[in-house]
């Protein structure tokens, strides 16, 4: 783990809260909140719930601290009422053994890890020298191209074709929202991958990115990271950050671009208790 100061830990964790809050508040306005989005504060922690999308990245509690222990029962009830598992993302520096014992006693178990990476966007960063790939181009996605976005997203993450329209609509509503930037990678004239950047205050966050199998191993993800680094610096951001699976290809790509591990979060889960 890098020697990341407590203030930087707070800043990086808040960037994760900010991006999900922005995304889900937009989803709340979509078709009368058809996805069942709810967001609630419990002390310093923020609980995110999306009833119709059973994804722990959307249904999770972020920013929990030791002093939020008194809200654990309320947090459990918040998710139990919607029959959604309770997922807590825990930063080791923010909690003690006492809180972890409380979670264990209330039926939580340690279910995984998430790695948070970051880098300062300094003027002397040699982003452009990271290289290029023949015939690969990166540009901003246009508002009328979210059907392409949905197709590439679904194919890149190997999701069913039936998800494409939902993914396209869910992201299109973010296009005009402050802080959101979408990029399309092409090989020749053929769409090959997508990348998303979210900016707020001094932090730019590398959001979702993927390449379809046909064009993998051409360095497209590296170029999408490079493009978003460049754009974030133009927007006067001071830090670039992202979250990903431990030891994933995404983590390795980010580390090759100069990002380093800030901390690793432990994921604790409590399954819904059936009545």
Buried (B, 14 or more C-beta within 10 A) or exposed (E): EEEBEEEBBBBBBBBBBBBBBBBBEBBBEBEEBEBBBBBEEBBBBBBBBBBEBEEBBBBBBBBBBEEBBEBBEEBBEBBBEEEBBBBBBBBEEBBEEEBBEBBEEEEBEEBBEBBBBBBEBEEEBEBEEBEEBEEBBBEEBEEEBBBBBBBBBBBBEEBEEEBBBBBBBBBBBBBEEEBBBBBBBBBEEEBBBBBBBBBBEBBBBBBBBBBBEEBBEBBBBBBBBBBBBBBBBEBEBBBBBBBBEEEEEBBEBBBEBBBEBBBEBBBBBBEBEEE
